[in-house]
Amino acid sequence: MTDLVELEVTALGAAGDGIAALPDRTTCFIPRGLPGDRLRVALGPRRRDGVHARLTEILSPGPDRVTPPCPHFEEGCGGCAVQHLAPAAQAIWKRDRLREALSRGGYANAAVADTVTTPPGRRRRADFAVRREPGGIALGFHRGGSAEVLDLRSCAVLDPRLATLIAPLREMLRRLPALRREGSAVVNLLDTGPDLVLRTDGPLSSTDRAALAGFAREAGLPRIAWALKDGPIEIAAQTGPATITLSGAELAPAPGAFLQASPDGEAAIIAAVLAALPAKLAGRGRIADLHAGLGTLSIPLAACGRVTAFESDAAAVTALAAAAGRAGVPVTATRRDLDRQPLTVAELAGFAAVVLDPPHAGAQEQVPLLARSAVPTVVYVSCNPAALSRDARAFAQAGWALAAATPIDQFVHSAQLEAVVAFTRHAKAARR
């Protein structure tokens, strides 16, 4: 028999779970619980970090509990974690998480700006799970903590142009034999329309390819790419150019290329990065952009100095070089795997500033070299507070000052957090 207990939630964890204490002081994690809630929960098995429980009844709600805007949230959709938390409280929670991450990294009592929150309905990228079931196709996000696919009818965070694609995409996949049991559909919203990368567990026949071409025309998709499971991606159908404009430069990204989650979030990150740079760059104004991707930051940085963009993905380097050439901006795109071959202290010596936007795992190989370098300013764009804590410690131990820290919530209602953090060798940096 499952143990039912009544608990009061006192805090919100990094994953968006409510945190309470059991009578023996063991920590209890409660998905959908919020600070101030009085809850009845069903206790699960004990784990190393505590006990994970299931919410069975809200006895009295906390002050920041609101009605979730999306019906799928109450059904357990794992795409969002805190739709039931008031927007102002979400912003405070994310700011506090950045403050805590920096404290763990050696910067106690860091001054952190207010959270910049992007509005819902602006996400331009979706990664849908797809599964063929007896009743048809389930297309959506996984339920929280489960491999089960929750079939979406709508989505409160997606751009409406992506949300309206859900139903016709589901119907097309229902009639596609190449989808035998499961697959995925990644969609980027470009200026020219939704750009689809479809992965299936069966090969495409000529009939399948014709069906994809027809769907692309009917749904207004400029391109559909396809891969067999985790195999190489190929173009299955193309009706026109697949392009997007970033900071005034038109790019032709590869299928499934990384984009910031929303144009609003992208603009907020760019603004925070530019604000963190010194008003006048030394060293002939040379800027290194590490993990540059398509050049989301490289292109606007070119207004401040000559940019060398380093990126491991060959397609992204090609797209950025072509876009910079057409736009006439001073960006040199260089292919380099910074995890395996980070820039050395000697190579860093010629740059007046370094901007880095590493993947989720952070920049463990590059940051110690940056901390030892003579670069005056480093601006770190983080998508993972845990990795930021680890990497910040290298700067703290080398005596760098924290010049600015801005939390950016472009994954609204989720537990994800972006941040722009500036480190400087001087306690007071000249600011734009």
C-alpha positions as CSV (number, residue, x, y, z in Angstrom):
1,M,0.0,0.0,0.0
2,T,1.3,3.4,-1.0
3,D,2.1,5.8,2.0
4,L,0.0,9.0,1.9
5,V,1.3,12.0,3.8
6,E,0.6,15.6,4.2
7,L,3.5,18.0,3.5
8,E,4.1,21.7,3.1
9,V,6.3,22.8,0.2
10,T,9.1,25.2,1.2
11,A,11.1,25.6,-1.9
12,L,11.3,25.0,-5.7
13,G,14.1,22.7,-7.0
14,A,16.2,23.2,-10.1
15,A,13.9,20.9,-12.1
16,G,10.8,22.7,-11.0
17,D,9.7,20.2,-8.4
18,G,8.4,21.3,-5.0
19,I,10.7,20.5,-2.1
20,A,9.4,19.5,1.3
21,A,10.8,17.7,4.4
22,L,9.5,14.4,5.7
23,P,9.1,14.0,9.5
24,D,12.5,12.4,9.6
25,R,13.9,15.4,7.7
26,T,14.5,13.4,4.5
27,T,14.1,15.7,1.4
28,C,10.9,15.0,-0.6
29,F,10.6,16.1,-4.3
30,I,7.0,16.7,-5.5
31,P,6.4,17.4,-9.2
32,R,3.8,20.2,-9.6
33,G,4.3,21.3,-6.0
34,L,5.0,25.0,-5.3
35,P,6.2,26.9,-2.3
36,G,3.5,27.5,0.2
37,D,1.4,24.5,-1.0
38,R,-0.1,22.2,1.6
39,L,-0.3,18.8,-0.3
40,R,-1.3,15.2,0.1
41,V,1.3,13.1,-1.7
42,A,2.0,9.4,-2.3
43,L,5.5,8.6,-1.3
44,G,7.7,6.7,-3.8
45,P,10.9,4.7,-3.1
46,R,13.8,6.3,-1.4
47,R,16.8,7.3,-3.6
48,R,20.1,8.8,-2.9
49,D,18.9,12.4,-3.2
50,G,15.7,11.8,-1.2
51,V,12.2,10.6,-1.8
52,H,10.2,11.4,-4.9
53,A,6.5,11.6,-4.4
54,R,3.3,11.9,-6.5
55,L,0.9,14.7,-5.8
56,T,-2.6,13.4,-5.1
57,E,-4.4,16.4,-3.6
58,I,-3.8,20.1,-3.2
59,L,-5.1,20.8,0.4
60,S,-4.3,24.5,0.2
61,P,-2.5,26.3,-2.6
62,G,0.5,28.5,-2.2
63,P,0.3,32.2,-3.0
64,D,1.9,31.9,-6.5
65,R,-0.2,29.0,-7.8
66,V,-2.1,29.9,-11.0
67,T,-4.3,28.0,-13.5
68,P,-2.0,26.6,-16.2
69,P,-2.7,28.1,-19.6
70,C,-2.3,24.8,-21.5
71,P,-4.6,21.7,-20.9
72,H,-1.8,19.3,-21.6
73,F,0.1,20.5,-18.5
74,E,-2.4,18.8,-16.2
75,E,-2.1,15.7,-18.4
76,G,1.6,15.4,-17.5
77,C,3.3,16.9,-20.6
78,G,7.0,17.1,-19.9
79,G,7.5,20.1,-22.2
80,C,6.8,22.5,-19.4
81,A,7.6,22.3,-15.7
82,V,6.1,25.4,-14.0
83,Q,3.0,26.5,-16.0
84,H,1.2,26.6,-12.6
85,L,3.6,29.2,-11.2
86,A,2.8,32.9,-11.6
87,P,5.0,34.6,-14.3
88,A,6.5,37.0,-11.8
89,A,7.4,34.2,-9.5
90,Q,9.0,32.3,-12.4
91,A,11.2,35.3,-13.2
92,I,12.4,35.5,-9.5
93,W,13.0,31.7,-9.4
94,K,15.2,31.8,-12.5
95,R,17.1,34.9,-11.3
96,D,17.7,33.1,-8.0
97,R,18.9,30.0,-9.8
98,L,21.6,32.1,-11.6
99,R,22.6,33.7,-8.3
100,E,23.0,30.3,-6.7
101,A,25.0,28.9,-9.7
102,L,27.4,31.8,-9.5
103,S,27.7,31.4,-5.8
104,R,28.7,27.8,-6.2
105,G,31.2,28.9,-8.8
106,G,33.0,31.2,-6.4
107,Y,31.0,34.5,-6.8
108,A,29.0,34.8,-3.6
109,N,26.4,37.6,-3.4
110,A,26.8,38.3,-7.1
111,A,24.8,41.2,-8.5
112,V,22.3,39.6,-10.9
113,A,20.0,41.6,-13.2
114,D,16.3,40.9,-13.3
115,T,15.2,38.1,-15.6
116,V,14.5,38.9,-19.2
117,T,11.4,36.8,-20.0
118,T,10.3,36.0,-23.5
119,P,6.5,35.8,-24.1
120,P,4.8,32.5,-24.7
121,G,3.8,31.5,-28.2
122,R,7.2,32.5,-29.6
123,R,9.2,29.3,-29.7
124,R,10.4,28.7,-33.2
125,R,11.9,25.2,-32.7
126,A,10.1,22.0,-31.7
127,D,11.5,18.5,-31.3
128,F,8.5,16.2,-31.4
129,A,8.5,12.5,-30.5
130,V,6.4,10.3,-32.8
131,R,5.0,6.9,-32.1
132,R,2.6,4.7,-34.1
133,E,-0.1,3.3,-31.7
134,P,-3.1,1.1,-32.2
135,G,-5.4,4.2,-32.4
136,G,-3.1,6.1,-34.8
137,I,-0.1,8.4,-34.4
138,A,0.9,10.0,-31.1
139,L,2.9,13.2,-31.9
140,G,4.1,15.5,-29.1
141,F,6.4,15.6,-26.1
142,H,7.1,12.9,-23.6
143,R,5.2,12.8,-20.3
144,G,7.3,14.0,-17.4
145,G,9.6,11.2,-16.3
146,S,8.2,8.8,-18.9
147,A,8.9,7.4,-22.4
148,E,5.2,7.7,-23.2
149,V,4.4,10.3,-25.9
150,L,1.7,12.7,-25.0
151,D,-0.3,13.4,-28.1
152,L,-0.6,17.2,-28.6
153,R,-3.6,19.1,-29.7
154,S,-2.1,22.5,-29.1
155,C,0.9,24.1,-27.4
156,A,1.0,27.3,-25.4
157,V,4.7,28.0,-26.0
158,L,5.1,27.3,-29.7
159,D,4.8,29.9,-32.4
160,P,1.3,29.4,-33.8
161,R,2.8,28.6,-37.2
162,L,4.4,25.5,-35.7
163,A,1.4,24.7,-33.5
164,T,-0.9,24.6,-36.5
165,L,1.4,22.1,-38.2
166,I,0.8,19.5,-35.6
167,A,-2.5,18.1,-36.9
168,P,-1.5,17.9,-40.6
169,L,1.9,16.4,-39.7
170,R,0.2,13.7,-37.6
171,E,-2.1,12.8,-40.4
172,M,0.7,12.6,-43.0
173,L,2.7,10.4,-40.7
174,R,-0.3,8.1,-40.2
175,R,-0.1,7.4,-43.9
176,L,3.7,7.0,-44.1
177,P,4.8,3.4,-44.1
178,A,8.4,4.4,-43.3
179,L,7.2,5.2,-39.8
180,R,6.9,1.6,-38.5
181,R,6.8,2.2,-34.8
182,E,8.6,5.4,-33.7
183,G,10.6,8.3,-34.9
184,S,11.0,12.1,-34.4
185,A,10.2,15.3,-36.1
186,V,12.3,18.4,-35.6
187,V,11.0,21.6,-36.9
188,N,12.8,25.0,-37.2
189,L,10.7,28.0,-38.2
190,L,12.7,29.9,-40.8
191,D,11.8,33.1,-42.6
192,T,10.7,30.9,-45.6
193,G,8.5,28.6,-43.5
194,P,8.8,25.5,-41.2
195,D,11.9,23.4,-42.0
196,L,11.3,19.7,-41.1
197,V,13.8,17.0,-40.2
198,L,12.0,13.6,-40.0
199,R,13.6,10.5,-38.6
200,T,11.9,7.1,-39.0
201,D,12.6,3.5,-38.2
202,G,12.0,2.3,-41.7
203,P,13.4,3.3,-45.1
204,L,11.7,5.7,-47.5
205,S,10.2,4.2,-50.6
206,S,9.6,6.2,-53.8
207,T,5.9,6.4,-52.7
208,D,7.0,7.8,-49.3
209,R,9.1,10.4,-51.0
210,A,6.3,11.5,-53.3
211,A,4.0,11.8,-50.2
212,L,6.6,14.0,-48.4
213,A,6.9,16.2,-51.5
214,G,3.1,16.6,-51.6
215,F,2.9,17.4,-47.9
216,A,5.7,20.0,-48.3
217,R,3.7,21.8,-51.0
218,E,0.4,21.6,-49.2
219,A,1.7,22.7,-45.8
220,G,4.1,25.4,-47.1
221,L,7.3,23.7,-46.0
222,P,10.4,24.8,-48.0
223,R,12.2,21.6,-47.2
224,I,11.8,18.2,-45.7
225,A,15.0,16.3,-44.7
226,W,14.9,12.7,-43.6
227,A,17.2,10.2,-41.9
228,L,16.8,6.5,-41.0
229,K,17.0,6.5,-37.2
230,D,20.4,8.1,-36.3
231,G,21.8,7.8,-39.8
232,P,22.9,10.7,-42.1
233,I,20.4,13.3,-43.1
234,E,19.4,13.7,-46.7
235,I,17.0,16.0,-48.5
236,A,13.7,14.2,-49.2
237,A,11.7,17.1,-50.6
238,Q,12.4,20.8,-51.4
239,T,9.9,23.4,-52.7
240,G,12.1,26.5,-52.4
241,P,14.9,28.2,-50.4
242,A,15.2,27.5,-46.7
243,T,16.7,30.7,-45.2
244,I,16.6,32.8,-42.1
245,T,17.9,36.3,-41.5
246,L,20.0,36.8,-38.4
247,S,20.9,40.4,-37.5
248,G,20.4,41.5,-41.1
249,A,22.4,38.7,-42.7
250,E,20.5,36.0,-44.7
251,L,21.7,32.5,-44.0
252,A,20.9,29.1,-45.5
253,P,21.1,26.8,-42.5
254,A,21.5,23.0,-42.8
255,P,18.5,20.9,-41.9
256,G,18.0,20.8,-38.1
257,A,20.6,23.5,-37.5
258,F,20.7,25.0,-34.0
259,L,18.8,28.3,-33.6
260,Q,18.1,30.2,-30.4
261,A,14.7,29.1,-29.2
262,S,12.9,32.3,-30.0
263,P,13.7,35.6,-31.8
264,D,13.0,37.4,-28.6
265,G,15.4,35.3,-26.6
266,E,18.0,35.7,-29.4
267,A,17.6,39.5,-29.2
268,A,17.9,39.5,-25.4
269,I,21.1,37.4,-25.5
270,I,22.7,39.7,-28.2
271,A,21.8,42.8,-26.2
272,A,23.3,41.4,-23.0
273,V,26.5,40.3,-24.8
274,L,27.0,43.7,-26.5
275,A,26.3,45.5,-23.3
276,A,29.0,43.5,-21.5
277,L,31.8,44.5,-23.9
278,P,34.1,47.4,-23.1
279,A,33.2,50.7,-24.8
280,K,36.6,50.6,-26.6
281,L,38.3,47.3,-27.5
282,A,42.1,47.0,-27.2
283,G,44.2,44.9,-29.5
284,R,42.9,46.4,-32.7
285,G,39.4,45.3,-31.8
286,R,39.7,41.6,-32.4
287,I,36.9,39.4,-31.0
288,A,36.8,35.6,-30.8
289,D,33.4,34.0,-30.9
290,L,33.7,30.4,-29.7
291,H,31.1,27.8,-30.5
292,A,29.7,30.3,-33.0
293,G,27.2,28.1,-34.7
294,L,25.5,29.9,-37.5
295,G,26.8,33.2,-36.3
296,T,23.9,34.4,-34.1
297,L,26.5,36.4,-32.1
298,S,29.3,36.7,-34.6
299,I,27.3,38.9,-37.0
300,P,26.2,41.5,-34.4
301,L,29.6,41.4,-32.8
302,A,31.1,42.5,-36.1
303,A,29.7,46.0,-35.4
304,C,32.2,46.2,-32.5
305,G,35.3,44.8,-34.1
306,R,36.8,42.1,-36.3
307,V,35.4,38.7,-35.4
308,T,36.9,35.3,-35.8
309,A,34.2,32.7,-35.3
310,F,35.2,29.2,-34.3
311,E,32.7,26.3,-34.8
312,S,33.1,22.5,-35.2
313,D,30.1,21.9,-37.5
314,A,31.2,22.2,-41.2
315,A,27.8,23.1,-42.5
316,A,27.4,26.0,-40.0
317,V,30.9,27.3,-40.9
318,T,30.0,27.3,-44.6
319,A,26.7,29.0,-44.0
320,L,28.2,31.7,-41.8
321,A,31.1,32.4,-44.2
322,A,28.7,32.8,-47.1
323,A,26.3,35.0,-45.1
324,A,29.1,37.2,-43.8
325,G,30.5,37.6,-47.3
326,R,27.1,38.6,-48.8
327,A,26.5,41.0,-46.0
328,G,30.0,42.5,-46.1
329,V,30.6,42.1,-42.3
330,P,34.1,41.5,-40.9
331,V,33.6,37.9,-39.8
332,T,36.1,35.1,-40.5
333,A,34.5,31.6,-40.0
334,T,36.9,28.9,-38.9
335,R,36.2,25.2,-38.4
336,R,37.6,23.9,-35.1
337,D,36.5,21.4,-32.5
338,L,37.1,23.4,-29.3
339,D,36.4,20.4,-27.1
340,R,39.4,18.5,-28.7
341,Q,41.5,21.5,-29.7
342,P,40.7,24.5,-27.5
343,L,42.4,27.8,-28.2
344,T,45.8,28.0,-26.4
345,V,46.8,30.9,-24.2
346,A,49.2,32.1,-26.9
347,E,46.4,32.0,-29.5
348,L,44.1,33.9,-27.2
349,A,46.7,36.7,-26.7
350,G,45.6,38.6,-29.8
351,F,42.0,39.1,-28.9
352,A,40.5,42.1,-27.1
353,A,37.4,40.0,-26.0
354,V,36.2,36.5,-26.2
355,V,32.5,35.5,-26.4
356,L,31.6,31.8,-25.9
357,D,28.3,30.1,-26.2
358,P,29.1,26.4,-25.4
359,P,26.8,23.5,-25.6
360,H,24.9,22.1,-22.6
361,A,28.0,20.4,-21.2
362,G,29.8,23.8,-21.0
363,A,33.4,24.6,-22.0
364,Q,35.5,22.5,-19.5
365,E,38.5,22.2,-21.9
366,Q,38.5,25.9,-23.0
367,V,37.7,27.8,-19.8
368,P,40.9,27.1,-17.8
369,L,42.9,28.4,-20.8
370,L,40.8,31.5,-20.9
371,A,41.2,32.0,-17.2
372,R,45.0,31.9,-17.6
373,S,45.0,34.2,-20.7
374,A,45.6,37.9,-21.0
375,V,42.2,38.5,-22.6
376,P,40.6,41.5,-20.7
377,T,37.0,40.4,-21.1
378,V,35.2,37.1,-21.5
379,V,31.4,36.9,-22.0
380,Y,29.9,33.5,-21.4
381,V,26.5,32.6,-22.7
382,S,25.2,29.7,-20.6
383,C,22.3,27.2,-21.1
384,N,23.2,25.1,-18.1
385,P,23.6,26.5,-14.6
386,A,25.5,23.5,-13.4
387,A,28.1,23.8,-16.2
388,L,28.3,27.5,-15.6
389,S,29.1,26.9,-11.9
390,R,31.9,24.6,-12.8
391,D,33.3,26.9,-15.4
392,A,32.9,30.1,-13.4
393,R,35.1,28.6,-10.6
394,A,38.1,28.6,-13.0
395,F,37.7,32.4,-13.4
396,A,37.1,33.0,-9.7
397,Q,40.2,31.0,-8.7
398,A,42.3,33.0,-11.2
399,G,41.1,36.3,-9.7
400,W,38.7,37.5,-12.4
401,A,35.8,39.8,-11.4
402,L,32.2,39.2,-12.3
403,A,31.2,42.3,-14.3
404,A,27.6,41.4,-15.3
405,A,25.1,38.6,-15.0
406,T,21.7,38.5,-16.8
407,P,19.2,35.6,-16.6
408,I,17.2,35.1,-19.8
409,D,14.1,32.9,-19.8
410,Q,13.4,32.0,-23.4
411,F,12.1,28.6,-22.5
412,V,9.2,30.0,-20.7
413,H,7.4,27.6,-18.2
414,S,10.3,25.2,-18.3
415,A,13.2,24.6,-15.9
416,Q,15.7,25.6,-18.5
417,L,17.7,28.8,-18.0
418,E,19.9,30.9,-20.3
419,A,22.3,33.4,-18.9
420,V,24.9,35.9,-20.1
421,V,27.8,36.4,-17.7
422,A,30.7,38.7,-18.2
423,F,34.1,38.2,-16.5
424,T,36.8,40.8,-16.5
425,R,40.3,41.2,-15.1
426,H,39.3,44.6,-13.7
427,A,36.8,45.1,-10.9
428,K,35.1,47.9,-12.8
429,A,34.9,47.3,-16.6
430,A,34.2,50.0,-19.0
431,R,30.6,49.4,-20.2
432,R,28.7,50.2,-23.4
